[in-house]
Amino acid sequence: MEIYIAKRGDNVEEISKNFGVGVAEIAYVNQLPFPYKLAVGQSLLIPTNTADSTAKKTVTSRGYAYPFISEWVLEQTLPYLTELAVFSYGFTTTGDLVPPTLDDAWMIELAEENGVMAILTLTPLDEEGRFNNYLITSLLSNQEAQQNLTDQILETLRAKNFSGIDVDFEYIPPENRISYAQFVADLREAVAPEGYSVSVDLAPKVSEDQPGLLYEGKDYGLLGGAADNVLLMTYEWGYTYEHV
């Protein structure tokens, strides 16, 4: 992809000729409704095959999806992804892994067909779909439960041909920040010998002592050393909303 900034007098037809890309493809990628009107300064993504196809990718893109996603939508999205994170796997207080309600095998197979790595996303969601502090504390205070969960995660990674695991724990009590980082480190130590990666999701801080349940339970330094990579969840910095 290249980015083109529309100038006064531009139109999609001329841009398509200049780049050698079809009008329909430009319109589709940029979600332009017919008759494809442009605004001065508008950014357009232009699909291009001019780049060296053997060049090493420098950006990793990950998309999260529930098993109820439309197959058509997933097919349209996968060519732009490096990783597909299946959302999500939960767990019980005794460390039993809880798979998604709907079958996710088709998602993993489709990802493989598109050369995309499937990632198992682990969350402490309760039956109502909310992050549960009790589940987090119960797991982090019970070594047997952690070992049970790790064993079941490994079995699932192997059986379903996942490429790795993403740990997405939110609203972690501050007193669990050290034990949470240790859990991630232990998990990585267990799965790394078999080639699986471990990533961890972090709410973006602006200071080490930033207050709030999204921040106080996560030690950036420890988690950065415990996982292979981290993902900063900047959703709330990327849109505006209001309560009605």
The 8 nearest C-alpha neighbors of each residue, nearest first, counted from 0:
[[1, 46, 45, 47, 44, 2, 48, 50],
 [0, 2, 45, 44, 3, 46, 47, 43],
 [1, 3, 44, 43, 45, 42, 4, 0],
 [2, 4, 43, 42, 5, 44, 1, 45],
 [5, 3, 42, 40, 41, 43, 6, 2],
 [4, 6, 40, 41, 39, 9, 3, 42],
 [7, 5, 39, 9, 40, 8, 4, 38],
 [6, 8, 39, 9, 5, 38, 40, 10],
 [7, 9, 6, 10, 39, 5, 37, 38],
 [10, 8, 6, 7, 5, 11, 13, 14],
 [9, 11, 12, 13, 14, 8, 37, 36],
 [10, 12, 14, 13, 15, 22, 35, 9],
 [13, 11, 15, 14, 10, 22, 16, 21],
 [14, 12, 16, 15, 11, 10, 17, 9],
 [13, 15, 11, 17, 16, 12, 18, 10],
 [14, 16, 20, 12, 18, 13, 17, 22],
 [17, 15, 19, 13, 14, 18, 12, 20],
 [18, 16, 14, 15, 19, 13, 20, 12],
 [17, 19, 15, 20, 16, 14, 47, 45],
 [20, 18, 16, 15, 17, 21, 47, 14],
 [19, 21, 15, 18, 22, 16, 24, 46],
 [22, 20, 24, 23, 15, 25, 19, 16],
 [21, 23, 25, 24, 15, 12, 26, 11],
 [24, 22, 26, 21, 25, 27, 28, 20],
 [25, 23, 27, 21, 26, 22, 28, 20],
 [24, 26, 22, 28, 27, 23, 29, 45],
 [25, 27, 31, 23, 29, 24, 30, 28],
 [28, 26, 30, 24, 29, 25, 23, 31],
 [27, 29, 25, 30, 26, 24, 44, 45],
 [28, 30, 26, 27, 31, 25, 44, 43],
 [31, 29, 27, 26, 28, 32, 25, 35],
 [32, 30, 26, 35, 29, 33, 27, 36],
 [33, 31, 35, 34, 30, 26, 36, 27],
 [34, 32, 35, 31, 36, 26, 30, 23],
 [33, 35, 36, 32, 31, 11, 37, 26],
 [36, 34, 33, 31, 32, 37, 11, 26],
 [35, 37, 34, 38, 10, 33, 31, 32],
 [38, 36, 35, 39, 10, 41, 5, 9],
 [37, 39, 41, 40, 5, 36, 6, 7],
 [38, 40, 6, 5, 41, 7, 37, 4],
 [39, 41, 5, 4, 38, 6, 42, 7],
 [42, 40, 5, 38, 4, 39, 43, 37],
 [43, 41, 4, 3, 40, 2, 5, 44],
 [44, 42, 3, 2, 45, 4, 29, 41],
 [43, 45, 2, 1, 0, 29, 3, 46],
 [44, 46, 1, 0, 2, 43, 25, 47],
 [47, 45, 0, 1, 44, 48, 20, 25],
 [46, 48, 0, 49, 45, 1, 20, 50],
 [47, 49, 50, 46, 52, 51, 0, 20],
 [48, 50, 47, 51, 52, 46, 0, 18],
 [51, 49, 48, 52, 47, 54, 53, 0],
 [50, 52, 53, 54, 49, 48, 55, 56],
 [51, 53, 54, 50, 48, 49, 55, 56],
 [54, 52, 51, 55, 50, 56, 49, 48],
 [55, 53, 51, 52, 56, 50, 57, 49],
 [56, 54, 57, 53, 52, 51, 58, 50],
 [55, 57, 58, 54, 59, 53, 52, 81],
 [56, 58, 55, 59, 54, 60, 81, 53],
 [59, 57, 56, 60, 81, 55, 80, 61],
 [60, 58, 81, 61, 57, 56, 80, 82],
 [59, 61, 81, 80, 82, 58, 62, 79],
 [62, 60, 82, 83, 80, 81, 59, 63],
 [61, 63, 83, 84, 82, 64, 80, 60],
 [64, 62, 84, 85, 83, 86, 61, 65],
 [65, 63, 85, 86, 84, 68, 66, 62],
 [64, 66, 86, 67, 68, 85, 87, 63],
 [67, 65, 103, 68, 101, 64, 102, 106],
 [66, 68, 65, 69, 101, 64, 70, 103],
 [69, 67, 66, 65, 70, 64, 73, 72],
 [70, 68, 72, 71, 73, 67, 66, 74],
 [69, 71, 73, 72, 74, 68, 106, 67],
 [72, 70, 74, 69, 73, 75, 68, 76],
 [73, 71, 75, 69, 74, 70, 76, 68],
 [72, 74, 76, 70, 75, 71, 77, 69],
 [73, 75, 71, 72, 76, 77, 70, 78],
 [76, 74, 72, 73, 77, 71, 78, 79],
 [77, 75, 73, 74, 78, 79, 72, 80],
 [76, 78, 80, 79, 74, 73, 75, 113],
 [79, 77, 80, 76, 113, 75, 74, 115],
 [80, 78, 77, 76, 81, 60, 75, 61],
 [81, 79, 60, 77, 82, 78, 61, 115],
 [80, 82, 60, 115, 59, 61, 116, 79],
 [83, 81, 61, 116, 115, 80, 117, 60],
 [82, 84, 117, 62, 61, 118, 63, 116],
 [85, 83, 118, 63, 120, 117, 62, 119],
 [86, 84, 64, 119, 87, 120, 63, 118],
 [87, 85, 65, 120, 64, 84, 63, 88],
 [86, 88, 120, 85, 99, 121, 122, 89],
 [89, 87, 98, 121, 97, 99, 120, 122],
 [88, 90, 97, 122, 123, 121, 96, 124],
 [91, 89, 96, 97, 95, 94, 123, 92],
 [90, 92, 94, 95, 93, 96, 134, 89],
 [91, 93, 94, 137, 134, 138, 90, 144],
 [94, 92, 144, 91, 95, 138, 147, 143],
 [95, 93, 144, 148, 91, 147, 92, 90],
 [94, 96, 91, 90, 148, 93, 97, 147],
 [95, 97, 90, 89, 148, 94, 151, 98],
 [96, 98, 89, 90, 88, 95, 99, 91],
 [99, 97, 88, 100, 96, 89, 87, 101],
 [100, 98, 101, 88, 87, 97, 102, 103],
 [99, 101, 98, 102, 66, 97, 103, 88],
 [102, 100, 99, 66, 103, 67, 98, 65],
 [101, 103, 104, 66, 100, 99, 105, 98],
 [102, 104, 66, 106, 105, 101, 107, 99],
 [105, 103, 107, 106, 102, 108, 159, 109],
 [104, 106, 108, 107, 103, 109, 102, 110],
 [107, 105, 109, 103, 104, 108, 110, 66],
 [106, 108, 110, 104, 109, 105, 117, 111],
 [109, 107, 105, 111, 110, 106, 104, 112],
 [110, 108, 112, 106, 111, 107, 105, 113],
 [109, 111, 115, 107, 113, 108, 112, 106],
 [110, 112, 114, 108, 113, 109, 115, 107],
 [113, 111, 109, 110, 114, 108, 115, 107],
 [114, 112, 110, 111, 115, 109, 78, 77],
 [113, 115, 111, 112, 110, 116, 81, 78],
 [114, 116, 110, 81, 82, 113, 111, 117],
 [117, 115, 82, 162, 83, 81, 118, 110],
 [116, 118, 83, 161, 162, 107, 82, 84],
 [117, 119, 84, 163, 164, 161, 162, 83],
 [120, 118, 164, 85, 84, 165, 163, 121],
 [119, 121, 165, 87, 86, 85, 164, 88],
 [122, 120, 88, 166, 89, 167, 87, 165],
 [121, 123, 167, 89, 124, 168, 88, 87],
 [124, 122, 130, 89, 131, 134, 168, 135],
 [125, 123, 130, 129, 128, 122, 131, 89],
 [124, 126, 128, 127, 129, 131, 130, 123],
 [127, 125, 128, 124, 129, 131, 89, 130],
 [128, 126, 125, 129, 124, 130, 131, 123],
 [127, 129, 124, 125, 126, 130, 131, 123],
 [130, 128, 124, 125, 127, 131, 126, 123],
 [131, 129, 124, 123, 169, 125, 132, 128],
 [130, 132, 133, 134, 124, 123, 125, 129],
 [133, 131, 135, 134, 136, 171, 130, 170],
 [132, 134, 136, 135, 131, 137, 92, 138],
 [133, 135, 137, 132, 131, 136, 92, 123],
 [134, 136, 132, 138, 133, 137, 139, 123],
 [137, 135, 133, 139, 138, 134, 140, 132],
 [136, 138, 134, 140, 135, 92, 139, 133],
 [137, 139, 135, 141, 136, 140, 92, 144],
 [138, 140, 136, 141, 137, 178, 135, 179],
 [139, 141, 137, 138, 136, 142, 178, 144],
 [140, 142, 144, 138, 143, 139, 137, 145],
 [143, 141, 145, 144, 146, 140, 139, 138],
 [142, 144, 146, 145, 141, 147, 93, 94],
 [143, 145, 94, 93, 147, 141, 142, 146],
 [146, 144, 142, 148, 143, 147, 94, 149],
 [145, 147, 149, 143, 148, 144, 150, 142],
 [148, 146, 144, 150, 94, 145, 149, 143],
 [147, 149, 94, 145, 151, 146, 150, 95],
 [148, 150, 152, 146, 151, 147, 145, 153],
 [151, 149, 147, 153, 148, 152, 146, 154],
 [152, 150, 154, 148, 153, 149, 155, 96],
 [151, 153, 149, 155, 154, 150, 148, 156],
 [154, 152, 156, 150, 151, 155, 149, 157],
 [153, 155, 151, 157, 152, 156, 158, 150],
 [154, 156, 158, 152, 157, 153, 159, 151],
 [157, 155, 161, 153, 154, 159, 160, 158],
 [156, 158, 160, 154, 155, 159, 153, 161],
 [157, 159, 155, 156, 160, 154, 161, 153],
 [160, 158, 156, 161, 157, 155, 104, 107],
 [161, 159, 157, 156, 158, 162, 107, 117],
 [160, 162, 156, 117, 118, 159, 163, 119],
 [163, 161, 195, 117, 116, 118, 160, 196],
 [164, 162, 196, 195, 118, 161, 197, 119],
 [163, 165, 119, 197, 118, 120, 196, 198],
 [164, 166, 120, 198, 199, 197, 119, 121],
 [167, 165, 199, 121, 120, 168, 198, 200],
 [166, 168, 200, 122, 121, 199, 165, 169],
 [169, 167, 122, 166, 123, 171, 170, 200],
 [168, 170, 171, 213, 130, 167, 212, 123],
 [171, 169, 212, 213, 172, 132, 130, 168],
 [170, 172, 216, 169, 132, 173, 212, 175],
 [171, 173, 216, 174, 175, 170, 212, 132],
 [174, 172, 216, 215, 175, 176, 171, 212],
 [173, 175, 172, 176, 216, 177, 171, 178],
 [176, 174, 178, 173, 172, 177, 179, 216],
 [175, 177, 216, 179, 217, 173, 178, 174],
 [178, 176, 180, 179, 175, 181, 218, 174],
 [179, 177, 181, 175, 180, 176, 139, 182],
 [180, 178, 182, 176, 181, 177, 175, 183],
 [181, 179, 183, 222, 177, 182, 178, 221],
 [180, 182, 178, 184, 179, 183, 185, 177],
 [181, 183, 179, 185, 180, 184, 186, 178],
 [182, 184, 186, 180, 181, 185, 225, 187],
 [185, 183, 225, 181, 187, 182, 186, 188],
 [186, 184, 188, 182, 187, 183, 181, 189],
 [187, 185, 183, 189, 188, 184, 182, 190],
 [186, 188, 184, 190, 189, 185, 191, 197],
 [187, 189, 185, 186, 191, 190, 184, 192],
 [190, 188, 186, 187, 191, 185, 192, 149],
 [189, 191, 187, 195, 192, 193, 188, 186],
 [190, 192, 194, 195, 193, 187, 188, 189],
 [193, 191, 194, 190, 189, 188, 195, 187],
 [194, 192, 191, 190, 195, 189, 153, 157],
 [193, 195, 191, 192, 196, 190, 162, 163],
 [196, 194, 163, 191, 190, 162, 193, 197],
 [195, 197, 163, 227, 191, 164, 194, 198],
 [198, 196, 164, 227, 226, 187, 165, 163],
 [199, 197, 165, 228, 229, 226, 227, 166],
 [198, 200, 166, 229, 165, 167, 230, 226],
 [201, 199, 230, 167, 229, 231, 166, 232],
 [202, 200, 231, 232, 230, 203, 199, 229],
 [201, 203, 232, 231, 213, 214, 204, 200],
 [204, 202, 231, 201, 232, 233, 205, 214],
 [205, 203, 206, 202, 209, 214, 207, 201],
 [204, 206, 203, 209, 207, 208, 214, 202],
 [207, 205, 209, 204, 208, 210, 203, 214],
 [206, 208, 209, 204, 205, 218, 219, 215],
 [209, 207, 206, 210, 215, 214, 204, 205],
 [208, 210, 206, 207, 214, 204, 211, 205],
 [211, 209, 215, 208, 214, 212, 213, 207],
 [210, 212, 213, 214, 215, 209, 170, 216],
 [211, 213, 170, 214, 215, 171, 172, 216],
 [212, 214, 170, 211, 169, 202, 215, 216],
 [215, 213, 212, 211, 216, 217, 202, 209],
 [214, 216, 173, 217, 212, 211, 210, 213],
 [217, 215, 173, 176, 171, 172, 214, 175],
 [218, 216, 176, 215, 214, 219, 171, 201],
 [217, 219, 221, 220, 222, 176, 216, 180],
 [220, 218, 222, 221, 223, 217, 201, 207],
 [219, 221, 223, 218, 222, 224, 225, 217],
 [220, 222, 224, 223, 218, 219, 180, 225],
 [223, 221, 225, 180, 219, 224, 220, 218],
 [224, 222, 220, 221, 225, 226, 219, 229],
 [223, 225, 221, 222, 226, 220, 227, 184],
 [224, 226, 184, 222, 223, 183, 221, 180],
 [227, 225, 228, 198, 197, 223, 224, 222],
 [226, 228, 197, 198, 196, 225, 229, 223],
 [227, 229, 198, 226, 199, 223, 197, 230],
 [230, 228, 199, 198, 200, 231, 223, 201],
 [229, 231, 200, 201, 199, 232, 228, 198],
 [230, 232, 201, 203, 202, 233, 200, 229],
 [233, 231, 202, 234, 201, 230, 203, 200],
 [232, 234, 236, 235, 231, 203, 237, 202],
 [235, 233, 237, 236, 232, 238, 231, 202],
 [236, 234, 237, 233, 238, 239, 232, 240],
 [235, 237, 233, 234, 238, 239, 232, 203],
 [238, 236, 234, 235, 233, 239, 232, 240],
 [237, 239, 236, 235, 240, 234, 233, 241],
 [240, 238, 241, 237, 235, 236, 234, 242],
 [239, 241, 238, 242, 235, 243, 237, 236],
 [240, 242, 243, 239, 238, 235, 236, 237],
 [241, 243, 240, 239, 238, 235, 236, 237],
 [242, 241, 240, 239, 238, 235, 237, 236]]
